[in-house]
């Protein structure tokens, strides 16, 4: 009986518990500095890629949310070679990302297209990582505006991301 009980305890302790961890990076005009100070490498790579892909270039005095988050992450220049090479490693399986990363900055500071982040949430579940985000955008030349509310999910494998369709 004792052996069976010990065996059962051993099995329970060895079973990997799936835990979903949700971290709000930015919402209601508040940056979660506590989380950014302890962010894990995959989360940092995914977050900085989305800031790069959807946000406009930063200057030294910018008060844009994107720029404030990058400062919190100690990224002074998102076009820095080390930073770009890190992102290229994580997104090596995404040809569009590789193309955009080679055109740094993606959206210039004075571009007619201006995007503003409204919300950013990262969700980690073992080897998957999702980013939920809301963006307001404006094209001043074409006098068009848009709202983007999206969630993208990635499988983390060998220090790279593979985008997955959660509707599969």
Buried (B, 14 or more C-beta within 10 A) or exposed (E): EEEEEEEEEEEEEEEEEEEEEEBBBBBEEEBBEEBBEEBEEBBBBBBBBBBBBBBBBBEEEBEBBBBBBBBBBEBEBBBEEEBBEBBBEBBBEBEEBEEBBEEBBBBEEEBEBBBBBBBBBBBBEEEBBBBBBBBEBBBEEEEEEEEEEEEBBBEBEEEBBBEEEEEE
